[in-house]
Amino acid sequence: MTARPYIASQADDPWSRMWCDTTPRHLAGPGDPRHVTQALRAAGWKNFGDPDFPHVVLASPDHQHTLVLEPVPETYGSWWRISSTPWGGWHASFGANTPVEIIAGFTDALVRPTPQGEPDIWPTLRAAGWAYERDGHGTEHARHPDGITTMERRGTPAGSHFDWTAEVALPNGLGGHTRVWHAYFDDDTPRHLLAGFAAALVDPAPVSRGRYYVPHSHLVTQVERGAIGDQLATAHDERLKAIRTAARKARRATALATRPPSAPGAETTTAAARSR
């Protein structure tokens, strides 16, 4: 058996660098994609990716949802693409620098039991100090106090179609803006998934990043915590256990909801048969 040679790689995290508590999280950069992908694997999603191609292709156990993580060269390209299937379902995407903890707010909600009702997104942002506006055409817009982070639901001029966007964009000094990251959701995206994204977006808790392993170090505060790879690994394992438990509950709830109703008297007959 050939021994594995030492090859320096970011896949060696969390032991390969010194870690910092980094705030605010929405400016902290992408982080470790396994925060999302391994959580979905823990929920029973299967990897259909080609090991010789730089991507991850995951599908839910019922093949109703898919995730593709695929690096693209375009400046505004979406590295993360999440969809419901078959065709005609909803679609969401995230740019390369979107923090994985914020993407996980969306994907974690996807594998947990679906809540009753449709949560409203905007109160979460307003409670975190974001300014909210709605115009006469139905477009809704919220802006973070930093002035560079926004979330919006915008419709076509005819008002026949809406979609959602979130982004961080820095002024480029020439009257325009340069994106740090962006996210897109079509309006068919379930609201509880958008609510999970919004909650993760405004969460004040710091995230772990290596010093200077952020897109723009001047936008964040990093407090060094020392070499805590074991602690990060333990926390990740606990996260995966929680996801497995939540996914099992979701599958049980779905099975009960889709179970055909029993014929009148069937339960009584079954109970009597068991008592014999």
C-alpha positions, -999 to 999 in steps of 0.1 A, spaced: 0 0 0 15 33 -11 18 59 17 1 92 10 27 119 3 26 152 22 8 177 0 0 212 14 -37 218 9 -65 239 24 -82 205 28 -59 200 58 -78 226 78 -86 230 106 -51 221 117 -30 239 91 -33 275 103 -37 299 132 -74 309 136 -91 342 144 -126 351 155 -136 373 126 -164 399 125 -186 408 109 -193 374 94 -208 387 61 -174 403 52 -153 373 64 -149 356 31 -158 321 20 -145 298 47 -144 260 44 -170 246 20 -172 214 40 -193 234 65 -221 231 39 -212 200 18 -204 176 47 -236 188 65 -256 178 35 -238 145 33 -246 139 69 -283 145 60 -281 117 35 -272 136 3 -251 116 -21 -220 129 -40 -223 124 -78 -193 145 -86 -164 134 -109 -133 130 -87 -112 142 -116 -131 174 -121 -129 204 -96 -165 203 -84 -190 188 -59 -223 175 -71 -248 165 -44 -284 152 -46 -308 147 -18 -320 112 -10 -352 117 -29 -334 134 -58 -357 164 -53 -329 189 -45 -294 193 -59 -263 213 -50 -234 220 -74 -202 237 -61 -182 245 -92 -155 271 -96 -161 294 -126 -137 321 -140 -163 348 -145 -160 377 -121 -197 375 -113 -201 338 -117 -220 317 -92 -199 290 -76 -227 275 -56 -260 265 -73 -289 249 -54 -321 238 -71 -352 219 -66 -361 193 -93 -377 183 -115 -376 213 -139 -399 241 -130 -388 243 -94 -369 270 -76 -333 280 -80 -307 298 -57 -270 306 -63 -241 322 -44 -209 338 -54 -174 325 -45 -169 348 -15 -202 342 1 -194 330 37 -203 293 41 -219 300 74 -245 322 56 -250 297 28 -255 271 56 -284 291 70 -301 283 37 -291 247 33 -296 237 69 -332 249 66 -335 227 36 -328 195 55 -347 204 87 -385 199 92 -405 225 73 -421 250 96 -458 259 95 -466 290 76 -444 313 56 -420 335 77 -415 371 67 -379 380 59 -378 417 65 -384 418 103 -352 398 108 -332 424 89 -350 454 105 -344 440 140 -307 439 132 -307 476 123 -311 474 85 -330 502 68 -360 489 49 -380 505 21 -408 494 -2 -418 514 -33 -450 516 -53 -440 488 -76 -437 463 -48 -399 463 -48 -385 458 -13 -350 468 -3 -330 465 30 -296 480 36 -271 471 63 -258 500 84 -223 495 67 -239 509 35 -224 482 13 -246 452 21 -281 449 7 -309 425 3 -337 431 -22 -369 416 -37 -374 432 -71 -401 427 -97 -402 432 -135 -418 465 -147 -451 446 -154 -449 432 -119 -453 396 -133 -421 382 -118 -400 388 -87 -366 376 -76 -344 381 -46 -308 393 -44 -283 399 -16 -249 413 -21 -219 431 -7 -205 457 -32 -177 482 -26 -175 516 -43 -147 514 -69 -139 552 -69 -152 555 -105 -189 559 -97 -195 521 -98 -192 492 -75 -172 460 -73 -190 429 -58 -174 411 -29 -202 384 -30 -237 380 -42 -266 357 -38 -297 351 -60 -330 334 -53 -360 331 -76 -394 340 -60 -405 304 -59 -378 297 -33 -395 285 -1 -397 314 24 -383 293 53 -351 289 33 -348 326 27 -355 332 64 -327 308 73 -304 327 50 -314 361 65 -310 349 100 -275 336 93 -267 369 74 -274 391 105 -261 367 131 -235 387 152 -215 357 162 -180 357 148 -168 330 124 -133 314 123 -109 324 96 -72 323 93 -55 357 97 -57 376 64 -76 347 48 -104 372 40 -112 391 8 -107 426 24 -88 426 57 -96 463 64 -133 455 66 -131 430 94 -118 426 129 -98 395 136 -89 384 171 -64 356 173 -75 325 192 -43 304 188 -40 269 174 -75 255 181 -78 229 153 -91 202 177 -118 226 190 -130 235 155 -130 198 145 -151 189 175 -175 217 168 -179 205 132 -185 169 144 -212 182 167 -228 202 139 -229 170 117 -246 151 145 -272 178 149 -279 178 111 -283 140 111 -309 142 139 -327 171 121 -328 152 88 -342 121 104 -370 142 120 -377 158 86 -379 124 68 -403 111 95 -425 142 92 -426 139 54 -435 102 56 -463 109 80 -476 137 59 -477 117 27 -490 85 43 -525 76 28 -553 78 53 -565 46 68 -598 31 59 -625 36 85 -622 10 112 -587 -1 100 -569 11 131 -594 -7 154 -591 -39 134 -553 -37 134 -552 -31 172 -575 -61 178 -554 -83 156 -523 -73 176 -540 -81 209 -547 -117 199 
